[in-house]
Amino acid sequence: MSAIVVSLTTCLSWSSSPSSSSLLFSKLGLGSAAAFRRYCAPSPPPPLLFCRGKLRMAHSIARATLGLTKPAQIDPLKISFAAKEVDVVEWKGDILAVGVTEKDMGKDDNSKFQNSILKKLDAQLGGLLSEASSEEDFTGKAGQSTVIRLPGIGSKRVGLIGLGQSASRAGDFRSLGESVAAAAKAAQASNVAVVLASSDGLSDESKLTAASAVASGTVLGTFEDNRYRSESKKPVSLKSVDIIGLGTGPELEKKLKYAEHVSSAVIFGRELVNSPANVLTPAVLAEEASKVASMYSDVLSATILDIEKCKELKMGSYLGVAAASANLPHFIHLCYKPPGGSAKIKLALVGKGLTFDSGGYNIKTGPGCLIENMKYDMGGAAAVLGAAKAIGQIKPPGVEVHFIVAACENMISGTGMRPGDIITAANGKTIEVNNTDAEGRLTLADALIYACNQGVDKVIDLATLTGACVVALGPSVAGAFTPSDDLANEVMAASQVSGEKIWRMPLEESYWEMMKSGVADMVNTGGRQGGAITAALFLKQYVDEKVQWMHIDIAGPVWSEKMRSATGFGISTMVEWVLKNSC
């Protein structure tokens, strides 16, 4: 009889000897056979199979082989960025991309450009650029772009990229980079230059931000997740990007290097969220976190807590959610300590890590429930681990950072949490579960308690927590909840630099009345009205009063329905926030 593969890599042997059984259960993260029986009861014992004359156990725990799907190993695209001060007419390459506002596209009575850069290019091209832009009805509106092959200058093609009425924010320049990437992919270009038609009005700091955002947008715009395709798409051929007219020197080079690190982290986060639940189990997510710590072991360490350790820490809220799944929970803790010095401040980033959310007994049903997309319910975890990767590369001084994820699945089985159950969090507070589909906050409760116990000064949690926040803010904006004005100002300033959209929401204390239980300290959901606020108020119960705390609901922007892919939202802002807190 052929064997069934039951672990991440190999078949597990079943033996009656104490040493063999101890090895088996330590591999599963259970510690002992007794722990296994307690965790799985009252489920019947797994069936036994014979494999080449030896007794084998068929088990579904951590079965990342479900569907026989394995992601392909694809080498990341490497693009070199350089800041240059050269004449745009003389630059040689495949595409010269010019970012233009609607004002830049203004023409005089003779239908000639008034903007100096466009005027110079048009004169060298004998008026063909002006003529072509008119024929294409290109006016510089945001989202517009046109690439024209014209002889007469060093570049093979000239691209005009619309920036709208004005361009001053990081998001504007990141969009420019994404449009440049799209043009490069369409033309199979290897070398591209980017220049702003009007950069004189930008301060030196704004020029640094613009260059960094263009670089980030270009890298992220070229990214395609082809790991699960049977046939790879034609690879992107872009190799180098020159950024013209925004200055040169070590500060700008440092900023471009920073953009490279953060973009790499965002791609890592996107790949985590894009991975299906039959591949990215809690065990595999923990493995990916450990890999990040190993890559930057000079500053990062990893601690993965198993069920027995979580029980010792009285994480009843987290383990209650995890109890129904055959894929065991893994509590992830990465710690960053700066090289060569002590930290003046301690921070924590906590991410919701539901690798799949069925809703539990309150199962997700009906149109719009999006159960098929619930692999992205660990988007908060991806943001936290992506930030850890970037911080490991950048190595900011003077700050210690804890990256925490309570990873598990919310499934349905005879061992699972039921509506009406009362569970107890690590701080002793009791919760009446009136909806098993409000599970993320239950895992975050114990994770926030754990984070505060690390002695941190500030903690931010990121979670795909409520549909109510998406209804309030739409698919592109995250909602931030905090009682601290200082922390709110820090994060909003960081989001301005990153270009990610975050809006501060009210933390209306009177709504806590909706969260009261008749038999426990609280219920886990207060109904539809003000659902994003009551969810935040619930989390607040598990944060030490001395710790500054913010909850960011990323349920909307974690996923792009247009691209049908993850966005990596939150990583850029969290990295920027950590750097703002470093000395």
C-alpha positions, 0 to 999 in steps of 0.5 A: 500500500502506498504511503500518505505524506502527512508532514511538511516533508516526510511521513511520520513513523508510528512507534510504541516506544517512548523515545519514538513517540516523544520524537513524533510529538516534539516534531508536531510541536505538542511536547508529549503524547498526553498533550496531543490527546488533550488537544485532539480529544474527543476526536477519534484516533487517526487511521493507521496505514501500512507503508512498506511493511511498517506501521504508519500514521495518516494525519492531517496536521500541518498537511501543507501537501493538500492538493499537491501544490508547491510554489515555484522558486522564482528568482526576484527581479533585480533592478539597479537605480541611479540618480543622475544629472544629464541632459534628457535629450542626450540620455540613451536608453529604451524609454525616457519617461516624463512625469507631467501635470495638467499644468505642464501640458499647457501650450501657447498660441502656437500649440507649443509647450511652455514647460521647459523640459517638454519644450526642449524635447519637442524642439529636438523632435521637430514638434512631433511630441506636441503633435502626438500628445494632441492626437492621443488626447493626452492632457496629463490627468492622473492615470493617463500615459502614452509612449511614443517611438520618435527618432531624433533623441538618444532615447528610443521612446518617449513616455508621458505619464500623467500626474494630475493637477499637481504632484507633491505626495509620496503616493503621486510619485509611487504611482508614477513609478508603477506607470513607468513599470507598466510601460517598461513591461509593455515595451520589453524595455531594459533601460528606463529614465524618469524625469519630472517635467517640473521639479523646481518647486520641490524642496530637497527633502521632497526630492529625496521622497520623490526619488525613493517613491519612484523607485519603490513604485517601479519595483512593485509595479514590475512584480508579478506573483507567478509561483503558482502558475504551471507556465511562467509568463515572459520575464520582465526585462527591466534592468536599470532605471536612471532618475534624472533631475532630483539631485545626486549624492550619498543622501539620495543613494541612501534613500534609493537603497532604503526603497530597495529594502522596503520594496523587497519586504512589501513583495515578501508580504504580498507573497505571504498573503497570496499563498493559499491556505493549503500551502501557507499553514500556521506552521509554514508561516512560523517557518517563514518568520524563522527564515527571516530571523535567520537571514538577519541573525545579527539583529533578529531572533525568533521564538515560536511557542507551541500549544503547551507553552501557550497554555502555560501563558493562559492564552485561552482566547487564542487557543479557543480559536485554534481548537477546531483546526487540524493545523496546529497554532504557532505563536510567533515572536521575532525580536529586533535588537540594534547592533552595537548599542542599547535601545532607548525605546521598545516597540511592538508590532502585532499582526492578526495571523489567521491563515484561513478563516471559515467563520467557524460555526458562524460560517461565512455564507451568502454573496459577499461573504468572501470566504474564498478570499479568507487566505488574506485574513493573515494580512496583518501578520504579513505586514508585521513580518514584512516590516521585520524583514525590512528592519533586519536589513536597515538596522536602525539604531536605538530601538528594540522592536518585537514582531508578534503573530498568533498564527492559527486557522478558524475552522469547524470540528467537534473540538471547535469553539461554539457560539455561547462558549466562554473563554478566558484570555491571558489577563484573566478576562472572560469572553462570551463568544456570541459570534465565532466569526469575530475570531481575529480579536480573540487571537489579538487579545492574547497577542497584545497581552504578550506584547505588553509583557515584553516591557514595550513603550508603544504597540501597534496592531494591524488586522483585517478585522472588520467589514464595517471598516471597509463600509466606512472607508472603502477598499483603499483606506485603513482605519486607525484607532488610538486614545493617544494623540501623540501616537496618532500623529507619529503614524499619520506622519509615517503614512504621509512618507510611505504614501499609504492611506490611513484615516484616524477613526473615533474610539467612542467609549460609550459604545462599550455598552454594546459589548457587555455580557450577562454572564462574562466580562464581555462579548466578542462582538457588539453587532453591526452598528459601529462594528469597527469601533466596538472591535477596537474597544474590545482590543483596548481591554488587553493593552496595559494602560501605561503602553501607547497603543494603536489598532489599524484595521486594514481589511480594505487595502490589504487586497486589490480586487483590480489586480486580484492580488495582495498589496502588502499594505502596512509594511512601508508605514510601519518601517517608517514609523520604527525609523522615526522612533530610532535615534 
